[in-house]
Amino acid sequence: LSGLALALALALALPTLALENGLARTPPMGWLAWERFRCNVDCRADPQNCISETLFFEMADRLAEDGWRELGYEYINIDDCWSAKQRDAAGRLVPDPERFPRGIKALADYVHARGLKLGIYGDLGTFTCGGYPGTTLDCVKQDAQTFAEWGVDMLKLDGCYSSGEEQAEGYPEMAKALNATGRPIVYSCSWPAYQGGLPPKVNYTVLAEVCNLWRNYDDIQDSWDSVLSILDWFSANQDVLQPVAGPGHWNDPDMLIIGNFGLSYEQSRSQMALWTVMAAPLLMSTDLRTISPSAKEILQNRLMIQINQDPLGIQGRRIVKEKSHIEVFLRPLSQAASALVFFSRRTDMPFLYTTSLAKLHFPEDAVYEVQDVYSGKIIRGLKTGDSFSVVINPSGVVMWYLYPMVLPVQPWHVIRQQAPGGSFRPVL
């Protein structure tokens, strides 16, 4: 066989499962309605905050006009409770006519005209979690086509009111159906969250071939306890979760709740840093019309976003858990750079934490320039063996961006990451 014929034969022999849509090469960024606005459909009593086209038009304006879009926050995502309670005569999903009188296509056009993208919500089951029409297996192709015709750019497919068997069939079917529309649509799956998030019930190899991002665990709520419970689960299971993330397929610990009611200033800075080091999608769920300057400053931190969007797409890991309730997270980045997050679970007072890059398994003989991601302060000439101290506020973080000034003697830069079994695995 000629090279071309061989390649073609191999391509035909491969399963057609893979979601080769070329999308979400870095974690998606944008805004999502659910955590802040939930299923508020009472537009008579609460027109400002109900799930309606007005809310999405106004949030699109804020993303376009308040500096979000230029930083990469490009998706404006509708969640549950947008549709009418019944499908139309042809069996198609339709938006609620009172709350979305102009229809989803008009909303998509408005969003696109502002240089943004529109996301929508569906549910693989008889009903959505909020009790609206679901996408049963016989409706998968039709619903994918409807979303494509409307100009949708992302689909979040939930899993309420469906069995494990239906999910195992339906999630891959929707990936194929979205691809078949010819429209680039980022595909966010809730599949693993409904199966406990872990092997053997969840096959992450298959998942990475089917979905661009996936919800692994519980819904986030507007509280620090909720943020910690998600972080704990991701850290406890990082040996399973960390290797499966990468360009085009991401673990999703759920929305950013910065700017709402449940987090202090320090806790808000912590969620942003920890989600960034986990290579998480940055999907804000807050009211951008009334967001405070301090919350906006955290969410619009340029260096933070640069780290989150690093093209290597390696998810970070917790590498140290101290008795003093200090934890250290490391994320390897492109060009031999790294991000470190020093996180305090203490509740008493600021804590002076002393360590060295050698203790954190950085390569010997390297010299780094360090930038504090939040303060902007720069330390030049930090050697691997140098001892240093950081002051971490209760439930707060110090986050560093490290860039090598002098590479070690070795022929390549090696960041050692804690691997299963406690040995160290080089990431080149």
C-alpha positions in Angstrom: 0.0 0.0 0.0 1.1 3.5 -0.7 1.5 5.8 2.4 -1.8 7.6 1.6 -3.7 4.4 1.0 -2.3 3.0 4.3 -3.2 6.1 6.2 -6.7 5.9 4.7 -7.1 2.2 5.6 -6.0 2.9 9.2 -8.4 5.9 9.5 -11.3 3.7 8.3 -10.3 1.0 10.7 -10.4 3.3 13.7 -13.6 3.7 15.7 -15.7 6.7 14.8 -16.2 7.5 18.5 -13.7 10.3 18.9 -14.9 13.9 19.2 -12.4 15.2 16.8 -13.9 18.7 16.7 -10.6 20.6 17.4 -12.4 22.7 20.1 -11.5 23.7 23.7 -7.8 23.4 23.2 -7.6 25.5 26.3 -10.2 25.4 29.1 -13.4 27.3 28.1 -13.9 30.7 29.7 -17.2 32.6 30.0 -20.3 33.0 32.0 -23.0 30.5 33.1 -26.4 31.3 34.6 -27.0 28.4 36.9 -25.3 29.0 40.3 -26.3 32.6 40.6 -29.8 32.6 38.9 -30.9 28.9 39.2 -34.4 28.2 37.9 -35.9 31.6 38.6 -38.7 31.7 36.0 -41.0 34.3 37.7 -40.4 37.2 35.4 -43.5 39.1 36.7 -42.2 39.3 40.3 -38.5 39.4 39.4 -37.9 40.6 35.9 -34.3 41.6 36.5 -33.1 38.1 37.7 -35.4 35.6 36.0 -34.2 33.2 33.2 -35.1 35.2 30.2 -33.6 36.7 27.0 -33.2 40.0 28.9 -30.8 38.4 31.4 -28.6 37.0 28.6 -28.7 40.1 26.4 -27.6 42.2 29.5 -24.8 39.7 30.4 -23.6 39.7 26.8 -23.4 43.5 27.0 -21.3 43.2 30.2 -18.9 40.6 28.7 -18.4 42.7 25.6 -18.1 46.2 27.3 -16.4 45.6 30.7 -13.2 44.0 29.5 -14.1 40.3 29.9 -14.2 39.4 26.2 -10.6 40.6 25.6 -9.4 38.4 28.4 -10.9 35.3 26.9 -14.3 35.2 28.7 -16.2 34.4 25.5 -19.1 32.0 26.2 -22.4 33.2 27.5 -24.2 30.0 28.6 -27.9 29.4 29.3 -28.6 26.6 31.8 -31.8 24.8 32.8 -35.4 26.2 32.6 -35.1 28.1 29.3 -37.5 25.9 27.3 -41.3 25.7 27.0 -42.8 22.9 29.0 -43.7 21.0 25.8 -42.0 20.3 22.5 -43.7 21.7 19.4 -45.9 19.8 17.0 -42.9 18.6 15.1 -41.3 17.3 18.3 -38.7 20.1 18.5 -37.5 21.9 21.6 -38.7 25.5 21.8 -37.8 28.3 24.1 -40.5 29.6 26.6 -42.4 32.1 24.4 -43.0 34.6 27.2 -39.4 34.6 28.5 -37.6 34.2 25.2 -40.1 35.9 22.7 -37.4 36.5 20.0 -36.2 32.9 20.2 -32.7 31.4 20.7 -31.5 32.2 17.1 -32.0 35.9 17.7 -30.1 35.7 21.0 -27.3 33.8 19.3 -27.1 36.5 16.6 -26.9 39.2 19.3 -24.2 37.4 21.2 -22.2 36.7 18.0 -22.4 40.3 16.9 -20.6 41.2 20.2 -17.8 38.8 19.4 -19.1 36.2 21.9 -20.4 32.7 21.8 -23.7 31.2 23.0 -24.0 28.0 25.1 -27.2 26.1 25.8 -28.4 23.4 28.2 -30.0 20.0 27.6 -30.5 16.9 29.6 -30.1 13.3 28.4 -33.3 11.9 30.0 -37.1 12.2 30.0 -36.9 15.6 31.8 -34.2 18.2 32.7 -33.3 18.5 36.3 -35.8 21.4 36.5 -38.6 19.4 35.0 -38.5 20.7 31.4 -38.4 18.4 28.3 -35.4 16.2 28.2 -33.5 14.7 25.3 -34.4 11.0 25.1 -32.4 8.7 22.9 -34.8 9.1 20.0 -34.4 12.9 20.1 -30.6 13.2 20.2 -30.1 13.9 16.4 -33.0 16.2 16.2 -31.9 18.3 19.2 -28.3 18.5 18.0 -29.6 19.8 14.6 -31.9 22.3 16.4 -29.0 23.7 18.4 -26.9 23.9 15.3 -29.6 25.8 13.4 -30.0 28.2 16.2 -26.2 29.0 16.1 -25.3 27.5 19.5 -21.6 27.2 20.2 -21.6 25.0 23.3 -23.9 22.3 24.8 -24.0 21.3 28.4 -25.8 17.9 28.5 -27.0 17.0 32.0 -28.1 13.5 33.2 -31.2 13.8 35.3 -34.0 11.2 34.7 -31.9 8.7 32.8 -30.3 5.3 33.5 -26.6 4.3 33.4 -27.4 2.3 30.2 -29.1 5.3 28.5 -26.2 7.5 29.4 -23.6 5.1 28.1 -25.5 5.1 24.8 -26.7 8.7 24.7 -23.6 10.7 25.6 -21.5 9.2 22.7 -24.5 9.5 20.4 -24.8 13.2 21.1 -21.1 13.7 20.3 -21.6 12.1 16.9 -24.8 14.0 16.3 -23.1 17.4 17.1 -20.2 16.5 14.8 -22.7 15.6 12.0 -24.3 19.0 12.1 -21.1 20.5 10.7 -21.2 23.3 13.3 -18.4 23.6 15.9 -20.1 23.0 19.2 -18.1 22.5 22.4 -19.6 19.5 24.3 -19.8 19.6 28.1 -21.0 16.3 29.6 -22.3 15.6 33.1 -21.9 11.8 32.5 -19.2 11.0 35.1 -20.9 13.0 37.9 -23.9 10.7 37.6 -21.7 7.6 37.8 -19.7 8.6 40.9 -16.8 10.2 39.0 -14.4 7.3 39.3 -13.3 4.0 37.6 -14.4 1.4 37.1 -17.9 3.0 36.5 -16.3 5.9 34.7 -14.0 5.2 31.8 -12.0 8.4 31.3 -10.3 7.1 28.1 -13.7 6.8 26.5 -14.9 10.1 28.1 -11.9 12.0 26.6 -12.9 10.7 23.1 -16.5 11.8 23.6 -16.6 15.1 25.5 -14.6 18.4 25.5 -15.2 18.8 29.2 -17.1 17.0 31.9 -18.5 17.5 35.3 -17.0 14.9 37.6 -18.5 15.7 41.0 -21.2 17.6 42.9 -22.8 20.9 41.9 -21.0 23.9 43.5 -23.1 26.0 46.0 -22.4 29.5 47.2 -20.3 28.6 50.2 -16.7 28.0 51.1 -17.6 24.5 52.4 -18.7 23.6 48.9 -15.5 24.9 47.3 -13.5 22.9 49.9 -15.5 19.7 49.3 -14.8 19.9 45.6 -11.1 20.6 46.1 -10.9 17.7 48.6 -12.4 15.3 46.1 -10.2 16.4 43.2 -7.1 16.2 45.3 -7.9 12.8 46.8 -8.5 11.4 43.3 -5.8 13.4 41.4 -4.0 10.2 40.4 -7.0 9.2 38.3 -8.1 12.7 37.2 -4.9 14.6 36.5 -3.6 12.4 33.6 -6.9 12.5 31.7 -7.1 16.3 31.3 -5.5 18.1 28.3 -6.2 20.1 25.2 -9.7 19.3 24.0 -10.8 17.4 27.1 -11.0 18.9 30.6 -12.1 18.0 34.1 -14.7 20.5 35.3 -14.9 21.2 39.0 -17.9 23.5 38.3 -18.5 27.3 38.2 -16.6 30.2 39.8 -18.8 31.7 42.5 -16.5 34.8 43.0 -18.6 37.9 43.2 -21.6 36.3 45.0 -22.5 36.0 48.7 -20.7 33.0 50.1 -17.0 33.7 49.8 -14.7 36.2 51.6 -12.1 38.1 49.7 -9.4 35.6 50.6 -11.6 32.7 49.7 -12.4 34.2 46.3 -8.7 34.6 45.6 -8.2 31.0 46.6 -11.0 29.6 44.3 -9.5 31.5 41.3 -6.0 30.3 42.0 -6.9 26.6 42.7 -9.2 26.4 39.7 -6.5 27.8 37.5 -3.9 25.4 38.8 -6.4 22.5 38.2 -6.7 23.7 34.5 -10.4 24.1 35.1 -12.8 25.9 32.8 -13.4 29.4 34.1 -17.1 29.8 33.9 -18.3 32.6 36.1 -21.7 32.5 37.7 -22.3 35.9 39.2 -24.2 39.1 38.3 -21.8 41.0 36.1 -24.2 44.0 36.2 -23.4 44.6 39.9 -20.1 42.8 40.5 -17.8 44.5 43.0 -14.4 46.0 41.9 -12.5 43.5 44.1 -14.2 40.5 42.7 -13.8 41.8 39.1 -10.1 42.4 39.8 -9.6 38.7 40.9 -11.5 37.4 37.8 -9.7 39.7 35.4 -6.1 39.0 36.6 -4.2 38.7 33.3 -1.3 36.5 34.6 -3.8 34.1 36.2 -5.7 33.8 33.0 -2.5 33.2 31.0 -1.6 30.4 33.4 -5.1 28.9 33.2 -4.9 29.0 29.4 -1.4 27.6 29.1 -1.2 25.7 25.8 0.4 22.6 27.3 -2.9 22.0 29.1 -1.4 19.9 32.0 -3.6 19.8 35.0 -1.8 20.6 38.3 -1.6 18.5 41.4 -1.4 18.9 45.2 2.3 18.0 46.0 2.5 18.8 49.7 0.0 18.5 52.6 1.5 19.8 55.8 0.4 19.1 59.4 0.3 22.9 59.7 -2.8 22.9 57.3 -0.7 24.4 54.5 -1.0 22.7 51.1 1.1 23.3 48.0 -0.1 22.8 44.4 2.1 22.7 41.3 1.2 23.1 37.6 3.8 22.6 34.9 3.5 25.2 32.1 5.0 25.6 28.7 8.5 27.0 28.2 9.7 25.2 31.3 7.6 27.6 33.5 5.5 26.5 36.5 2.7 27.8 38.7 2.8 27.2 42.5 -0.1 27.8 44.8 0.5 27.9 48.6 -2.9 27.4 50.2 -3.8 27.8 53.9 -6.7 25.9 55.5 -6.0 27.6 58.8 -8.7 29.8 60.4 -6.5 31.6 63.0 -4.0 34.1 61.6 -1.6 34.6 58.7 1.0 31.8 58.6 4.7 32.1 57.7 5.5 29.0 55.6 9.1 28.3 54.8 10.3 25.8 52.2 12.6 25.7 49.1 12.1 24.7 45.5 14.4 21.7 46.2 11.9 20.4 48.7 9.2 20.8 46.1 11.2 18.6 43.7 12.3 21.3 41.3 15.4 20.4 39.2 18.8 21.1 40.8 21.0 23.9 39.6 18.1 25.9 38.1 17.5 29.6 38.7 14.1 31.2 38.5 12.4 34.6 38.2 9.3 34.5 40.3 6.3 36.7 40.0 3.6 36.8 42.6 0.4 36.4 40.6 -1.8 38.7 42.8 0.7 41.3 44.0 2.8 41.4 40.9 6.0 41.5 43.0 9.0 39.9 41.3 11.8 37.9 42.9 14.9 37.5 40.6 17.5 34.8 40.9 15.8 32.3 43.1 17.9 29.1 43.1 16.4 25.7 43.6 18.3 25.3 46.9 17.4 28.7 48.4 15.1 28.7 51.4 12.2 31.2 51.1 9.1 32.1 53.2 5.6 33.2 52.2 2.9 34.6 54.4 -0.5 33.0 53.7 -3.7 34.4 55.1 -6.3 32.1 56.6 -8.3 30.3 53.8 -6.1 32.3 51.4 -3.4 31.7 48.9 0.0 32.9 47.7 0.4 32.1 44.0 3.7 32.2 42.1 4.6 32.1 38.4 8.1 30.7 38.0 10.1 31.2 34.9 13.6 29.7 34.5 16.4 32.2 34.0 19.1 29.5 34.0 18.2 26.0 33.1 19.7 23.1 35.0 22.7 21.2 33.7 20.5 18.4 32.5 19.7 18.5 28.7 16.1 19.2 29.3 14.0 20.8 32.0 12.3 18.3 34.2 9.5 19.1 36.5 8.9 16.1 38.7 5.3 15.4 39.6 4.1 13.1 42.3 2.8 10.0 40.5 0.8 7.0 41.7 2.8 4.9 44.1 4.8 7.8 45.4 7.6 7.8 42.8 8.4 10.8 40.7 7.5 11.0 37.1 9.2 13.6 34.8 7.1 15.9 32.7 9.2 17.3 29.9 
